[in-house]
Amino acid sequence: MRKALVVLSVVMLMVSLNFGATTITVWGMGEAKGLKQVTELFMEEYPEYEVDFQAIPWSNAYEKILTSIAGRQVPDVAQMGTTWMAPFGSMGAFEDLAPYIENSEVVKPENFFEGAWESGIVIGKQFGIPWHVDVRAMFYRTDLLTQVGYDHAPQTWDELYDAVKKLHENGSRYGISLYQPQDNYQIFFPFVWQNGGDIFDSEGNVIVDQPEFVEALEYYTKFFTEGLTPISGSGNIFQDFASGDTPIYFSGPWMINMTREQTPQIDGKWDVALMPEKKSKTSFMGGSNLVIFRDSKNKEVAWKFIEFASRPENQLLAYQITNELPAVRQAWKDPLLQADPMIATFGEQLNDAKAPVNVPEFHEIAAAIDNMVQQTIYARKTPEQAAQDLKKEIEKILK
Amino acid sequence: MKTPLRAIISFIGPSIILLMIFMLIPIVVSLIISFTDFDVYAIYDWGKASFIGFENYVNLMHDPLFWRALLNTLYALVVAMPLTVVLSLSFAALINREATHFKNFFKVSFYLPSITNTVAIAIVWAWMFNPDYGLINWFLGFFGIQGPNWLGDPLWAMPSVIMLVVWKAVGYNVILFTAGLQNIPDYLYEAAELDGASRFQQFLHVTIPSLRPTIFFVTVMTVIGYLQLFEEPYMLTAGGPLNATLSIVLYLYRQGFEFFKLGYASSIAFVLFLMIFALTFIQMRARRLEV
């Protein structure tokens, strides 16, 4: 009896090895309903492959990837937040995709938004192919702005400050929402880019003590010291927006549907606009890439899957399911995305958006920036002082 | 009778093995890693980490943020620990009184925070702490008090966190104290009453001494718990504003799992381990002297 069982299991093992479909594992982050749908279509088109799809909540994903790398239990393909590319990429966990891209019909750099494509490059290697993008734009209350004489969204830094001040005088408790305790650089840094500043210059020198950076920090700080924006981020952005306490804020496309659902009482009284302009209207670009792990045993299949996911029609499908914006330019020509003017605004903003630099120390630098921003908005340091200290801090981090 | 070795192994073996895998080995590995420069590049290829002796510990001593985190944690401990013990003992005594109505209701309401997910709690408390429309400042408004910007003010952020952790810890300790109180034999109180002791004197001279083992256990556990303060500041303030709520474990988490400086993080973990060990040791010593 026992012998028969052994023989049977050995036979089954051989059968599954020889005749079973090649299986790849794909990790999608968050709800990942869109990517899941894509895997199902993929299996329909390639019946010889099997995809084991796992949805992992964003909140667990970072540690889960880390432990999977340390324990060598990686999936073949995974969706990766853009700011996670650098640390995991520099560990050497991802496959360099350059040779695959060279021979690909579908995945070409020019098919994607520039900022999104660059977010996949770490230490000079193309580790990620953009899957979805998200970009910040300005949400504003049209009715309240009309009351203070603005029949359009504030378009420049001066107009933004002026409008916020007038809104505040007109009865809004604040005027704008600018601060979040976690990852505040996402809100703050676009101002630096808009003023032509950055963390590094093209030669890799730290340039946060330059006038462009200091001026952006001064401008940002002014809203806090003058009481035009709440200094703790524990409010409810929807309620504050609906009540008119913070009639302007910056956020991503997911807020469109959420605002429509959560605060129907202000339907038709708000809109989305491009970022305010100083030297440019640059915004923060986030989103996710698809990567292949170096320890994957089925890299060819994994690549086929990424190519499949990069087809415009599949990107559109994911958008329909989850409202994640497609990273492929071609998809944006579809009437589906053009029909909603708010989404179209986000599409326009994508042409002027930057992803954070892909250095392995990025999270440490971001924490240093957050800390420095707090020093100035709590008036512990002047913007000049803070910027100079930040420069030393970043240089120390990079050693 | 001599117990055969085989019996000993089969009874305690499994728990020893589990203890090794999940406690001892990680502690030893963490100690070893704390002497290396294990960083982001070494996670994939361990060969890239090298031994650097006590460099991490030396750096730690010169790291102002570590000292800040240490002070913050001790601040939380010193305020929250006595509060927790006094509050839970008082509540337990009240619940244990025969005259108290709705005992089960109170037991449940005290215990509920202990089993509720901290993330959910933190979201609700962040709302309550909101300076503009939070429940706490609204309530203070009735007495004409203008409440502070709880989480946004560097002075008030840590007290806010302490309020939350005490509220969360009380219920669990109330249960422990209630169990302890019920073990005190009635004749002690009867004797004290015959001797003319007042209620308060009875509490002081009968209840407290009989509860010594429970009080000891509760203080040791709360000290350990508060030294490991992490989730609440992580959720409520992310260590801010101006690092006012940065705790040791939060700093450790940041260094290890955000910045991937696992060597450095391990050295923090080891310092924390030594602190907990030392404090527990002192408490045990103090208890032995008492008895």
Interface residues (C-beta under 8 A of the other chain):
Chain A: Y62 E63 L66 I69 A70 P87 S90 M91 G92 A93 R173 P181 Q182 P230 I231 S232 S234 G235 N236 D245 P360 E361 H363 E364 A367 D370 N371 Q374 Q375 Y378 R380
Chain B: V40 Y41 I43 Y44 D45 A126 W127 F129 N130 P131 D132 N149 W150 L151 G152 D153 P154 L236 T237 A238 G240 P241 L242 N243 R254 F257 E258 F259 F260
